[in-house]
Amino acid sequence: MNILSPLTKTNNVFLERKIDKKKIIEAYLDYKIDVSPYFNKVEHVSVYKCNETGYRFYHEFNLSGDSSFYEHFQQFDWYYMPWKWEHEITKEYILPNNSILEVGCAHGSFIKKINELFPLQNTVGLELNETAITKTDKWEIKNETVQSFSLKNTESFDLVCSFQVLEHISDVHSFIQSSVACLKKGGKLIISVPNNNASFIKSGENCLNMPPHHMGLWDEHSLRSLETIFPLKVINVHFEELQEYHLPGYVQSVYYANYSKFTGKVIRKLHKFIGIYENRIKKARANRHQIVGHTILIAYEKL
């Protein structure tokens, strides 16, 4: 089988490992969702690495979740947060009278907030969830892909951003290419994704970092490699510190991920009963400013 890197479109890739689909399906049951229909035609999921960029991606490419999959996760408070670390960082790159495009804006909490903070020329959000479509005198949300939108909006924006979106995309090349096309020369591209190299999520195998949820595994190296493919220059890299709402995930990853699922649950339950688990949470909380958190954000300038 001739597998092409979705980033470079070359076959300079190698197979890192295979994951039994039964393991993934079982893990998602913890979130009360049956993902077995997404894996009907495969027995395992492959993880490939692009040799040229370091980008790691899942194969098959058609395993990504649909709208019903993402609607299921809206019930969790931690899934769609209105204002996050990466929003605060991106705010520092915005100037008055900028025109801004957010790709994958959900219900528009970020674009609403920045229009309260800045006098902006034009703000557009793109979102595939039709229920999010909105238009005001300051901003609007369109139900459109960035690929389609870019055809009529070339070099129209001072800043294009996407937060926790790129890891869900299979065809990352056209997504990034279209995002760059919407930028004016000298404009800023802001991308935030889970950090799969330096953060706590690199250990363990959380199913939310696998299909149907995530289709790619990004890190600083693969994000920097975009300079070699697109007319971009890296201007800054930001690493999130461990957030309060990620403390349970951090403790799980550091202390319990190497156990089997059943054994890990039993030991964690025992540790909660005798106080070890809470002590580990407290220790992580006390040191969280020195711990690399979940997300990496990288800012580029269009050449």
N, C-alpha and C positions, 0 to 999 in steps of 0.2 A: 504494500500500500504506500502510495506516494503522499506523505503528509507534508503540507506546506505550513510554514510559520504564518499565522494570521497577521503578523506585524511586518515582516519583510517580504512575504510571498515567495520565499525560496524554500527548498527542501533541506536546508542545512540545519536539521533538528535531530535530537536523539531522544529515545524513549527512556524516561527516568523510572517509571514504575506503573503498575496497574493496580486498581482498587476494585475489589469485588463489589458489584452493585448491591448485594444483600447487606453489606456493611453500611453503605450510605443510606439505603432505605430504612434500616433499623434505627440509625442515628436520628433521622428526621422525625421519627415517632415521638421523640422527646418534646418536639414542638407541635405535637398533635396534628401532623399532616402526613398523608400517604403520598409519597412521591414515586411509587412504583410505575405508574403509567408513563413517566418520562423515560424509563429505562426498558421499555418493552422489547426494543430491538437490539439491546446490548447485554452482555453478561458481565462486562467490567468497564470501568472508565480509565482511560490512559492519561498519564501526565507526561507531556513532552516539553523539552526545553529548546528554545531557539539559540543556536550557538553564536549567532552574530550579535544578539542583544541581551541574552540572559533571560528573556521573557519566557515564563512557564505557562503553559495553557493546557486545558482539558480537551480531550477528544473522545467521543464524537462532538462536532460543533453544534449539533441541533438539540442539545440537552438543556438549554436554558429555560427558566421558568416563564410561564405565561401570566396574564393579568390576574387570574384567579389565585395563582401561587403567591403573588405579592400582596394581594388583598388579604390573604390569610394572616400575613405577618403584621398588618396594620393594627391588629389587636394588641400588640406588645408596645408598651410605652417607649421602650428604648429603640424601636426600629426607625420611626420618623420623628426625630427631635427638631424642634423649630429653630434652635440656634445652637451651633456646635463650635468646637475649637476651630475647625477649618473656616467657618464663616468669619470668626473674629480675626483670623490671620488675613483672609482675603480683603477684609475691610480696609486694611492698610495699603492696599494697591489701588484703591478707588479714589478718583479725583472728581471734584465738582464738574458737572456738565459732561461726564463720561456717558457713553452708550454701552450697555452691558447686556450680554446674552448668557443665560444659565441653561445648560443642557441637562435635562433630567431634573426638573425643578420641583417635582411632586406638587404640592398645593401652593407653592410659592412663598413659603415663610421667609426665605432669604431675600428674595427680590422685594417683598413688601417692606422688610426691615431697612434695607439699604436706601429705599426711597424715602423713608422717614429720617434717615441720617444725612443724606446728601441731596442736593438739587441735581438730578440727573437728566440728561437729554433724552434718553430712550432706554427702556428696559424691557427685555423679552425673555420669557421662559418657555422652554420646549418640554413637553410632557406627553407620554403615550397614553396615560390614563385620561380618558375623555371627560371624566367628571371634574377634572382640574381646570378646564377651559374657563378663562376669566379675562375681562378687558375693563380697565379703568382709564382715567385720563393720564395716569402716570406710568402704568405698566400693563402688560398682557401676558397671558399664558396660551400658547398655541398647541394644538394636538398635531404634532408634526415631527418627523425625524430630522436630525441635524443634516443628514445627507440631502434630503429634499429642500430644507430651508436654505441651505448654503447656495443653491443654484441661483436664487434671486437676491441674495444678501451678501455678495462678495465684498470683502473689505469694508464692512459696515459698522464694526464694533471696536471700541477701545479695549474691552476686556471680555474674554469668553471663559467661563468656568464650568466645571462639573465636579460634583462632590459625591464620592462613593458610587460612581456610575460605571466607570471604565472596566472595573473588575467583573461586571455583569455582562459585558459585550463580547460576542464571538468575533465579529469582523471589526477588530480594533483599528485596522489601517484606515478604512473609509470613515470611521467615526472621528479619528484624530485629524485626518486630512480635511474633512468637512469643517471641523471646528476651527482649524487654522485658516481655512479659506474665508471664514466669516470675519476674521481679524483684519484690522488696518495694519499696515506696516508700522512696526514699533509698538503695536498693541501687546497686551499681556494675555497669556494663556495660563490658567490656574487649574491644576488637576490634583485632587486628593483621592487616595485609595488606601486600602489596608496595606500595612508595611509587612511584607512576608520575609524579611531578612533580619531586621534588628529588633522587632517587637516580640511580645510574648506569644503572638499567634503563630510564630514560626514553629513552635513545638506543639505536639498533639495534632489531632486531625478533627477539628470542629467541622461538622457537616455543613455549617453555613459558609465555610470557605471552599465548598465543593459544589458541583452541579446538583440540582438545577439553579442554585443561588449564584455561585460565582463560576465564571468560565475562564478566568485568568488569575495568575498570581504575580503581582507586581512588587518591585523593590526599588531601591535607589538606582542601582545599576541599569535595570531595564528602562526606568523612566528617563535617566540621562541619555540613554541610547537614542531617544527620539530626535536628538540633535543631529544624528547621522542620517536620518530618513526624511525629516521635514525641515522647512526653513525656520528653525527655532534655535534660540540660545538660552541655556539655563541661566537664570539670574539669581535664584535663591532656592534652598531646600530647607524645609521646616519639618521637625519631628515632634509629634505630639507627646506630651508627658502623660503618664497613666492617669486616666480620669476616674472619678469616684464610681461611676456606673460600670466601669470595666474591672473593678476589684475582684468580683467573684470569678470572672473569666480568667484573670491573671492567676489567681490562686489555683484554679482548676488546672490551668496549663502547666504551672510550675511544679505542683505537688501531686497531681492525680492523673495526669494524661498518660503516663506510662503503664498504668494498670489496665486490665481488661475492663470493659464497661461495667460488668456486674461487680467485680472486685472493687473498682474505684468508687462505685456508689456505696458499697458497704463500708469501706474505710472512711469515706467522707462523712457518712451518717454517724459513725462511731466518733470521729473527730469533732463533729458538731456537738455531740452529747457531752463529751468530756472537756470541751473548750479549746482544743487545739486549732480547729478551723477558725474560730473567731480571733484567736491570737494571731494567726497568719494574715487575716484580713487587716487587723490593726497594724501589724508590722508593715504590710504593703502600703497602707494608707499613710503611715508616718514617713515613708520613703518614696512616695509616688512621684515627687518632683525630680527624683534622680532615676526613675525607671522609664525607659522608652515605651510609649503608649502604642495604641492600635494603629494610628494613621500617619502617613507621610504625605506632605503637601509639597508640590514643586511648582515654581513659577518660571515661565518662559517668556521671552520676548520674540516677536515675529521679526525675522530679518527681511 
